[in-house]
């Protein structure tokens, strides 16, 4: 009986539990197993009641897991966003660092030597700053330098072309059956460059432009100058000095534009220089070249004469001789004189960029003397003597010492007055050994006219000391252009 009642009670309980109502969701909280449960029922499409649950979800552990997954996802997203933000920040910093201009770097380092130019990209509206480096001309020029075109415009009216005509005797041409042809007088023409130094027509050029030593033609028989306006004028030779390769001409013109002379002692190696001249003739009149000072005080032997010259790599060619060498301010600081070619090299190697000019400071004194006295004053000489150099082989053969053999002596010269004789061998001057005439002259140039020097000569196997009072050496043109004779004589 009790069992039936219990069964009935269970059935009623189950019927009430699963009984459907108008409420679509029923929440029943039970604690028999100690967990909170959630159930969900779903009506069928007909709306009839269902005696059994169509579905249910147990959500106590699942809800905790879902919440944890969501939290992990949120953290991952936050980390990803932070990483992207950090990457973007670093990219911006790197870009800004790489975009720092040289002016900013100069400001940071204290170096303000860079100048900056801007390049604007119109398509992207981006500005990039780049440094404009100075040119070689800027680096080599003086602080008060003038633009090169202005220098050329200023000097060109002062530059002239020099044309010289020489006469020389052509040697014997042939000899047939005892009949010999007579020497023929020939003419040759040479061109060079010069520049005006006074308004009344004094012009400076090289001595070798108007006086020939190579072919023994001597002084030019005719000289003319060509001005930048293409007018040609006859010129007279005032004087020339072969030792320094300087000559002075004169034209009968007024109101000429003289070149501005500078100070060659202020030159520095590496400084910009400009050469103006007429290379290879007047077809290239007024050619301008530029370079730098390669060296100063070069001791160069030209035609057996030791000269103190400015070395430059500015192009100087045949025809440039006598033209001006200018500094970056347009002042004449040298007289273009020579170019070293492969003929100067014993190996025959090609040589370029070795050109030389006479320093204007040394030239000024010589130019003044040539204008005022027709020779260079103060140069010492022993007088008119001719000599031969005694080589080591000749010394052994003739049983005489190595030195300078005296062949002739001009009467009344310093050597004659001092007692030097023909046949003497000069072996010493003031304690300095002498073996060649060039060494003899170089030592004498250390003294001046009027100084007394002591020579040691070997005479008949004995060494004799002789005191000589040096005289003044004068080169004066005698107007004698006979090629068989020299056109320059020594006057004591």
BARO-552074 format. One record per residue (C-alpha): chain; x, y, z. Coordinates in steps of 0.25 Angstrom, whole numbers, plus 5000, padded with zeros to 4 digits. Layout:
<recs>
<rec 'A',<X,Y,Z>>;
...
</recs>
This chain:
<recs>
<rec 'A',<5000,5000,5000>>;
<rec 'A',<5011,5009,5004>>;
<rec 'A',<5018,5005,4991>>;
<rec 'A',<5007,5009,4983>>;
<rec 'A',<5005,5022,4990>>;
<rec 'A',<5020,5025,4988>>;
<rec 'A',<5019,5021,4973>>;
<rec 'A',<5007,5031,4972>>;
<rec 'A',<5014,5042,4979>>;
<rec 'A',<5026,5040,4969>>;
<rec 'A',<5017,5040,4957>>;
<rec 'A',<5010,5053,4962>>;
<rec 'A',<5024,5059,4965>>;
<rec 'A',<5029,5056,4951>>;
<rec 'A',<5016,5060,4945>>;
<rec 'A',<5017,5073,4952>>;
<rec 'A',<5032,5075,4949>>;
<rec 'A',<5030,5073,4933>>;
<rec 'A',<5017,5080,4932>>;
<rec 'A',<5017,5090,4921>>;
<rec 'A',<5011,5104,4923>>;
<rec 'A',<5010,5117,4915>>;
<rec 'A',<5024,5121,4921>>;
<rec 'A',<5034,5117,4910>>;
<rec 'A',<5046,5116,4920>>;
<rec 'A',<5045,5111,4934>>;
<rec 'A',<5057,5112,4944>>;
<rec 'A',<5058,5102,4955>>;
<rec 'A',<5069,5104,4965>>;
<rec 'A',<5072,5091,4973>>;
<rec 'A',<5084,5088,4982>>;
<rec 'A',<5083,5073,4983>>;
<rec 'A',<5096,5071,4976>>;
<rec 'A',<5102,5084,4981>>;
<rec 'A',<5103,5091,4967>>;
<rec 'A',<5095,5101,4961>>;
<rec 'A',<5088,5096,4948>>;
<rec 'A',<5081,5102,4937>>;
<rec 'A',<5072,5096,4928>>;
<rec 'A',<5065,5100,4915>>;
<rec 'A',<5053,5095,4908>>;
<rec 'A',<5048,5097,4894>>;
<rec 'A',<5034,5095,4889>>;
<rec 'A',<5032,5088,4876>>;
<rec 'A',<5026,5095,4865>>;
<rec 'A',<5011,5091,4868>>;
<rec 'A',<5012,5097,4882>>;
<rec 'A',<5008,5084,4888>>;
<rec 'A',<5014,5080,4901>>;
<rec 'A',<5025,5071,4902>>;
<rec 'A',<5027,5061,4913>>;
<rec 'A',<5042,5061,4912>>;
<rec 'A',<5052,5072,4911>>;
<rec 'A',<5057,5074,4897>>;
<rec 'A',<5071,5079,4901>>;
<rec 'A',<5078,5084,4913>>;
<rec 'A',<5092,5090,4916>>;
<rec 'A',<5101,5088,4928>>;
<rec 'A',<5108,5102,4929>>;
<rec 'A',<5115,5103,4943>>;
<rec 'A',<5129,5098,4938>>;
<rec 'A',<5126,5102,4923>>;
<rec 'A',<5123,5116,4927>>;
<rec 'A',<5136,5118,4935>>;
<rec 'A',<5144,5112,4923>>;
<rec 'A',<5137,5121,4913>>;
<rec 'A',<5140,5133,4922>>;
<rec 'A',<5155,5129,4923>>;
<rec 'A',<5156,5128,4908>>;
<rec 'A',<5150,5141,4906>>;
<rec 'A',<5160,5147,4916>>;
<rec 'A',<5172,5141,4909>>;
<rec 'A',<5167,5146,4895>>;
<rec 'A',<5166,5160,4901>>;
<rec 'A',<5180,5159,4906>>;
<rec 'A',<5185,5154,4893>>;
<rec 'A',<5178,5165,4886>>;
<rec 'A',<5184,5176,4895>>;
<rec 'A',<5198,5170,4894>>;
<rec 'A',<5197,5170,4879>>;
<rec 'A',<5192,5185,4879>>;
<rec 'A',<5203,5189,4888>>;
<rec 'A',<5213,5182,4879>>;
<rec 'A',<5208,5189,4867>>;
<rec 'A',<5208,5202,4874>>;
<rec 'A',<5222,5200,4878>>;
<rec 'A',<5227,5196,4864>>;
<rec 'A',<5220,5208,4859>>;
<rec 'A',<5227,5217,4869>>;
<rec 'A',<5241,5211,4866>>;
<rec 'A',<5239,5213,4851>>;
<rec 'A',<5236,5227,4853>>;
<rec 'A',<5248,5229,4862>>;
<rec 'A',<5257,5222,4852>>;
<rec 'A',<5251,5230,4840>>;
<rec 'A',<5253,5243,4848>>;
<rec 'A',<5268,5239,4851>>;
<rec 'A',<5271,5236,4837>>;
<rec 'A',<5264,5249,4832>>;
<rec 'A',<5274,5258,4841>>;
<rec 'A',<5281,5267,4831>>;
<rec 'A',<5295,5270,4831>>;
<rec 'A',<5292,5284,4836>>;
<rec 'A',<5286,5278,4849>>;
<rec 'A',<5298,5268,4850>>;
<rec 'A',<5307,5280,4849>>;
<rec 'A',<5299,5287,4859>>;
<rec 'A',<5300,5275,4869>>;
<rec 'A',<5315,5273,4866>>;
<rec 'A',<5319,5288,4865>>;
<rec 'A',<5323,5287,4851>>;
<rec 'A',<5317,5298,4843>>;
<rec 'A',<5326,5296,4830>>;
<rec 'A',<5314,5290,4822>>;
<rec 'A',<5304,5298,4814>>;
<rec 'A',<5291,5292,4811>>;
<rec 'A',<5282,5293,4798>>;
<rec 'A',<5268,5288,4798>>;
<rec 'A',<5262,5279,4788>>;
<rec 'A',<5246,5279,4788>>;
<rec 'A',<5239,5267,4783>>;
<rec 'A',<5226,5273,4777>>;
<rec 'A',<5219,5260,4776>>;
<rec 'A',<5220,5255,4790>>;
<rec 'A',<5222,5269,4796>>;
<rec 'A',<5235,5264,4803>>;
<rec 'A',<5247,5272,4806>>;
<rec 'A',<5261,5266,4806>>;
<rec 'A',<5273,5274,4810>>;
<rec 'A',<5286,5271,4803>>;
<rec 'A',<5300,5278,4805>>;
<rec 'A',<5306,5286,4794>>;
<rec 'A',<5321,5284,4794>>;
<rec 'A',<5331,5295,4790>>;
<rec 'A',<5338,5294,4776>>;
<rec 'A',<5353,5292,4775>>;
<rec 'A',<5353,5307,4769>>;
<rec 'A',<5346,5312,4782>>;
<rec 'A',<5356,5304,4791>>;
<rec 'A',<5368,5309,4784>>;
<rec 'A',<5364,5323,4783>>;
<rec 'A',<5368,5334,4792>>;
<rec 'A',<5357,5340,4801>>;
<rec 'A',<5357,5353,4793>>;
<rec 'A',<5357,5346,4780>>;
<rec 'A',<5350,5351,4768>>;
<rec 'A',<5341,5343,4758>>;
<rec 'A',<5350,5337,4747>>;
<rec 'A',<5342,5343,4735>>;
<rec 'A',<5344,5357,4742>>;
<rec 'A',<5359,5354,4743>>;
<rec 'A',<5360,5350,4729>>;
<rec 'A',<5352,5363,4724>>;
<rec 'A',<5362,5371,4733>>;
<rec 'A',<5375,5366,4728>>;
<rec 'A',<5372,5363,4713>>;
<rec 'A',<5374,5378,4709>>;
<rec 'A',<5388,5377,4715>>;
<rec 'A',<5392,5364,4708>>;
<rec 'A',<5400,5365,4695>>;
<rec 'A',<5405,5355,4684>>;
<rec 'A',<5420,5357,4681>>;
<rec 'A',<5425,5353,4667>>;
<rec 'A',<5440,5353,4665>>;
<rec 'A',<5448,5352,4652>>;
<rec 'A',<5462,5346,4653>>;
<rec 'A',<5474,5345,4643>>;
<rec 'A',<5484,5334,4643>>;
<rec 'A',<5494,5328,4634>>;
<rec 'A',<5491,5314,4628>>;
<rec 'A',<5503,5305,4629>>;
<rec 'A',<5510,5299,4617>>;
<rec 'A',<5500,5292,4609>>;
<rec 'A',<5508,5283,4600>>;
<rec 'A',<5522,5281,4594>>;
<rec 'A',<5525,5275,4580>>;
<rec 'A',<5538,5273,4573>>;
<rec 'A',<5545,5283,4582>>;
<rec 'A',<5534,5294,4580>>;
<rec 'A',<5527,5298,4593>>;
<rec 'A',<5514,5305,4594>>;
<rec 'A',<5514,5318,4602>>;
<rec 'A',<5506,5320,4615>>;
<rec 'A',<5493,5326,4612>>;
<rec 'A',<5486,5337,4621>>;
<rec 'A',<5472,5331,4625>>;
<rec 'A',<5461,5337,4633>>;
<rec 'A',<5452,5331,4643>>;
<rec 'A',<5440,5336,4651>>;
<rec 'A',<5436,5333,4665>>;
<rec 'A',<5424,5337,4674>>;
<rec 'A',<5422,5339,4688>>;
<rec 'A',<5414,5347,4698>>;
<rec 'A',<5416,5359,4706>>;
<rec 'A',<5408,5369,4716>>;
<rec 'A',<5407,5384,4717>>;
<rec 'A',<5413,5390,4730>>;
<rec 'A',<5412,5405,4727>>;
<rec 'A',<5402,5414,4720>>;
<rec 'A',<5413,5419,4711>>;
<rec 'A',<5416,5406,4705>>;
<rec 'A',<5426,5398,4712>>;
<rec 'A',<5424,5383,4710>>;
<rec 'A',<5430,5371,4718>>;
<rec 'A',<5433,5357,4711>>;
<rec 'A',<5443,5346,4711>>;
<rec 'A',<5458,5349,4707>>;
<rec 'A',<5457,5336,4698>>;
<rec 'A',<5446,5342,4690>>;
<rec 'A',<5454,5354,4685>>;
<rec 'A',<5468,5348,4686>>;
<rec 'A',<5472,5334,4681>>;
<rec 'A',<5483,5325,4687>>;
<rec 'A',<5479,5312,4681>>;
<rec 'A',<5482,5315,4666>>;
<rec 'A',<5492,5326,4669>>;
<rec 'A',<5483,5336,4663>>;
<rec 'A',<5485,5346,4673>>;
<rec 'A',<5476,5358,4675>>;
<rec 'A',<5463,5359,4666>>;
<rec 'A',<5464,5368,4654>>;
<rec 'A',<5449,5372,4655>>;
<rec 'A',<5439,5372,4666>>;
<rec 'A',<5424,5375,4666>>;
<rec 'A',<5413,5373,4676>>;
<rec 'A',<5398,5370,4674>>;
<rec 'A',<5388,5376,4683>>;
<rec 'A',<5375,5369,4688>>;
<rec 'A',<5368,5379,4678>>;
<rec 'A',<5375,5372,4667>>;
<rec 'A',<5384,5384,4664>>;
<rec 'A',<5399,5382,4661>>;
<rec 'A',<5410,5392,4665>>;
<rec 'A',<5425,5392,4663>>;
<rec 'A',<5433,5390,4676>>;
<rec 'A',<5447,5393,4679>>;
<rec 'A',<5456,5385,4688>>;
<rec 'A',<5460,5393,4701>>;
<rec 'A',<5468,5382,4707>>;
<rec 'A',<5468,5367,4711>>;
<rec 'A',<5475,5358,4721>>;
<rec 'A',<5478,5344,4717>>;
<rec 'A',<5481,5340,4731>>;
<rec 'A',<5467,5342,4736>>;
<rec 'A',<5460,5341,4722>>;
<rec 'A',<5454,5355,4724>>;
<rec 'A',<5453,5365,4713>>;
<rec 'A',<5446,5379,4712>>;
<rec 'A',<5440,5385,4699>>;
<rec 'A',<5434,5398,4696>>;
<rec 'A',<5423,5403,4686>>;
<rec 'A',<5420,5417,4683>>;
<rec 'A',<5406,5417,4689>>;
<rec 'A',<5399,5425,4700>>;
<rec 'A',<5387,5422,4709>>;
<rec 'A',<5390,5407,4709>>;
<rec 'A',<5384,5399,4721>>;
<rec 'A',<5395,5393,4729>>;
<rec 'A',<5394,5380,4737>>;
<rec 'A',<5393,5380,4752>>;
<rec 'A',<5406,5374,4758>>;
<rec 'A',<5405,5366,4771>>;
<rec 'A',<5414,5360,4781>>;
<rec 'A',<5419,5346,4778>>;
<rec 'A',<5424,5344,4792>>;
<rec 'A',<5410,5343,4797>>;
<rec 'A',<5407,5331,4788>>;
<rec 'A',<5404,5318,4795>>;
<rec 'A',<5406,5304,4789>>;
<rec 'A',<5392,5299,4785>>;
<rec 'A',<5387,5313,4782>>;
<rec 'A',<5379,5316,4769>>;
<rec 'A',<5387,5322,4757>>;
<rec 'A',<5382,5326,4743>>;
<rec 'A',<5391,5327,4731>>;
<rec 'A',<5388,5335,4719>>;
<rec 'A',<5396,5334,4705>>;
<rec 'A',<5396,5331,4691>>;
<rec 'A',<5400,5316,4690>>;
<rec 'A',<5405,5311,4676>>;
<rec 'A',<5403,5325,4670>>;
<rec 'A',<5393,5336,4669>>;
<rec 'A',<5382,5327,4664>>;
<rec 'A',<5380,5324,4678>>;
<rec 'A',<5382,5338,4683>>;
<rec 'A',<5378,5340,4698>>;
<rec 'A',<5376,5326,4702>>;
<rec 'A',<5373,5325,4717>>;
<rec 'A',<5377,5313,4725>>;
<rec 'A',<5377,5310,4740>>;
<rec 'A',<5383,5302,4751>>;
<rec 'A',<5390,5302,4764>>;
<rec 'A',<5403,5306,4770>>;
<rec 'A',<5410,5292,4770>>;
<rec 'A',<5423,5297,4777>>;
<rec 'A',<5431,5310,4780>>;
<rec 'A',<5446,5313,4779>>;
<rec 'A',<5449,5302,4769>>;
<rec 'A',<5463,5302,4765>>;
<rec 'A',<5463,5298,4750>>;
<rec 'A',<5474,5298,4740>>;
<rec 'A',<5469,5304,4726>>;
<rec 'A',<5479,5306,4715>>;
<rec 'A',<5491,5304,4725>>;
<rec 'A',<5485,5315,4734>>;
<rec 'A',<5480,5312,4748>>;
<rec 'A',<5467,5319,4751>>;
<rec 'A',<5458,5321,4763>>;
<rec 'A',<5444,5318,4758>>;
<rec 'A',<5429,5316,4761>>;
<rec 'A',<5424,5302,4758>>;
<rec 'A',<5410,5301,4753>>;
<rec 'A',<5401,5291,4746>>;
<rec 'A',<5394,5302,4738>>;
<rec 'A',<5396,5299,4723>>;
<rec 'A',<5408,5306,4717>>;
<rec 'A',<5412,5303,4703>>;
<rec 'A',<5421,5309,4692>>;
<rec 'A',<5416,5323,4690>>;
<rec 'A',<5411,5325,4704>>;
<rec 'A',<5426,5330,4707>>;
<rec 'A',<5426,5344,4713>>;
<rec 'A',<5411,5344,4717>>;
<rec 'A',<5405,5347,4731>>;
<rec 'A',<5402,5337,4742>>;
<rec 'A',<5391,5343,4751>>;
<rec 'A',<5386,5340,4765>>;
<rec 'A',<5371,5339,4768>>;
<rec 'A',<5371,5354,4770>>;
<rec 'A',<5375,5357,4756>>;
<rec 'A',<5389,5361,4759>>;
<rec 'A',<5402,5357,4752>>;
<rec 'A',<5410,5349,4761>>;
<rec 'A',<5419,5342,4750>>;
<rec 'A',<5424,5342,4736>>;
<rec 'A',<5422,5329,4728>>;
<rec 'A',<5435,5324,4724>>;
<rec 'A',<5437,5309,4721>>;
<rec 'A',<5430,5295,4721>>;
<rec 'A',<5437,5283,4724>>;
<rec 'A',<5435,5272,4713>>;
<rec 'A',<5439,5258,4711>>;
<rec 'A',<5452,5263,4706>>;
<rec 'A',<5456,5267,4720>>;
<rec 'A',<5455,5252,4724>>;
<rec 'A',<5466,5243,4722>>;
<rec 'A',<5456,5231,4722>>;
<rec 'A',<5448,5238,4711>>;
<rec 'A',<5435,5237,4719>>;
<rec 'A',<5424,5246,4716>>;
<rec 'A',<5423,5258,4725>>;
<rec 'A',<5411,5267,4727>>;
<rec 'A',<5407,5278,4736>>;
<rec 'A',<5421,5283,4739>>;
<rec 'A',<5421,5297,4735>>;
<rec 'A',<5429,5309,4741>>;
<rec 'A',<5428,5324,4743>>;
<rec 'A',<5438,5335,4748>>;
<rec 'A',<5434,5341,4761>>;
<rec 'A',<5429,5355,4759>>;
<rec 'A',<5436,5360,4771>>;
<rec 'A',<5450,5356,4766>>;
<rec 'A',<5446,5361,4752>>;
<rec 'A',<5442,5375,4757>>;
<rec 'A',<5456,5379,4760>>;
<rec 'A',<5462,5373,4747>>;
<rec 'A',<5451,5380,4739>>;
<rec 'A',<5454,5393,4746>>;
<rec 'A',<5469,5392,4743>>;
<rec 'A',<5467,5388,4729>>;
<rec 'A',<5458,5401,4726>>;
<rec 'A',<5467,5410,4734>>;
<rec 'A',<5481,5404,4731>>;
<rec 'A',<5479,5394,4720>>;
<rec 'A',<5486,5383,4728>>;
<rec 'A',<5484,5377,4742>>;
<rec 'A',<5492,5384,4752>>;
<rec 'A',<5500,5379,4764>>;
<rec 'A',<5504,5365,4757>>;
<rec 'A',<5519,5361,4760>>;
<rec 'A',<5528,5356,4750>>;
<rec 'A',<5543,5354,4749>>;
<rec 'A',<5543,5360,4735>>;
<rec 'A',<5544,5355,4721>>;
<rec 'A',<5550,5341,4722>>;
<rec 'A',<5547,5328,4714>>;
<rec 'A',<5549,5315,4721>>;
<rec 'A',<5548,5300,4719>>;
<rec 'A',<5544,5289,4729>>;
<rec 'A',<5554,5279,4732>>;
<rec 'A',<5548,5265,4734>>;
<rec 'A',<5554,5254,4742>>;
<rec 'A',<5559,5247,4729>>;
<rec 'A',<5565,5260,4724>>;
<rec 'A',<5571,5262,4738>>;
<rec 'A',<5578,5248,4737>>;
<rec 'A',<5582,5250,4723>>;
<rec 'A',<5588,5264,4724>>;
<rec 'A',<5593,5262,4739>>;
<rec 'A',<5586,5274,4743>>;
<rec 'A',<5575,5275,4754>>;
<rec 'A',<5560,5275,4752>>;
<rec 'A',<5555,5289,4751>>;
<rec 'A',<5553,5301,4741>>;
<rec 'A',<5563,5303,4731>>;
<rec 'A',<5566,5318,4727>>;
<rec 'A',<5567,5319,4712>>;
<rec 'A',<5566,5334,4710>>;
<rec 'A',<5566,5347,4718>>;
<rec 'A',<5561,5361,4714>>;
<rec 'A',<5571,5372,4716>>;
<rec 'A',<5568,5381,4728>>;
<rec 'A',<5558,5371,4734>>;
<rec 'A',<5557,5368,4749>>;
<rec 'A',<5564,5354,4746>>;
<rec 'A',<5575,5361,4738>>;
<rec 'A',<5577,5372,4749>>;
<rec 'A',<5578,5361,4759>>;
<rec 'A',<5589,5353,4752>>;
<rec 'A',<5581,5341,4747>>;
<rec 'A',<5588,5335,4735>>;
<rec 'A',<5584,5327,4723>>;
<rec 'A',<5587,5312,4726>>;
<rec 'A',<5583,5314,4741>>;
<rec 'A',<5573,5304,4746>>;
<rec 'A',<5563,5310,4756>>;
<rec 'A',<5561,5299,4767>>;
<rec 'A',<5555,5307,4779>>;
<rec 'A',<5547,5319,4782>>;
<rec 'A',<5547,5324,4797>>;
<rec 'A',<5550,5309,4801>>;
<rec 'A',<5539,5303,4792>>;
<rec 'A',<5544,5293,4782>>;
<rec 'A',<5541,5297,4767>>;
<rec 'A',<5540,5287,4756>>;
<rec 'A',<5532,5294,4745>>;
<rec 'A',<5529,5308,4740>>;
<rec 'A',<5515,5307,4745>>;
<rec 'A',<5519,5304,4759>>;
<rec 'A',<5529,5316,4758>>;
<rec 'A',<5518,5325,4754>>;
<rec 'A',<5508,5320,4765>>;
<rec 'A',<5518,5323,4776>>;
<rec 'A',<5521,5337,4770>>;
<rec 'A',<5507,5340,4770>>;
<rec 'A',<5507,5339,4786>>;
<rec 'A',<5515,5352,4785>>;
<rec 'A',<5513,5366,4779>>;
<rec 'A',<5521,5375,4771>>;
<rec 'A',<5533,5381,4779>>;
<rec 'A',<5535,5369,4788>>;
<rec 'A',<5549,5363,4789>>;
<rec 'A',<5549,5348,4788>>;
<rec 'A',<5561,5338,4789>>;
<rec 'A',<5563,5328,4777>>;
<rec 'A',<5572,5316,4778>>;
<rec 'A',<5578,5313,4764>>;
<rec 'A',<5588,5302,4760>>;
<rec 'A',<5599,5307,4752>>;
<rec 'A',<5611,5298,4747>>;
<rec 'A',<5607,5288,4758>>;
<rec 'A',<5607,5298,4769>>;
<rec 'A',<5594,5303,4776>>;
<rec 'A',<5594,5319,4777>>;
<rec 'A',<5585,5328,4785>>;
<rec 'A',<5580,5340,4777>>;
<rec 'A',<5571,5351,4782>>;
<rec 'A',<5561,5357,4772>>;
<rec 'A',<5552,5369,4773>>;
<rec 'A',<5539,5366,4766>>;
<rec 'A',<5534,5376,4756>>;
<rec 'A',<5520,5378,4751>>;
<rec 'A',<5515,5370,4740>>;
<rec 'A',<5507,5377,4729>>;
<rec 'A',<5499,5371,4717>>;
<rec 'A',<5497,5382,4707>>;
<rec 'A',<5492,5380,4693>>;
<rec 'A',<5502,5385,4683>>;
<rec 'A',<5492,5385,4671>>;
<rec 'A',<5501,5376,4663>>;
<rec 'A',<5492,5365,4658>>;
<rec 'A',<5503,5358,4650>>;
<rec 'A',<5500,5343,4652>>;
<rec 'A',<5515,5340,4652>>;
<rec 'A',<5517,5349,4665>>;
<rec 'A',<5509,5349,4678>>;
<rec 'A',<5499,5361,4679>>;
<rec 'A',<5502,5362,4694>>;
<rec 'A',<5515,5366,4700>>;
<rec 'A',<5520,5367,4714>>;
<rec 'A',<5524,5381,4718>>;
<rec 'A',<5533,5384,4730>>;
</recs>
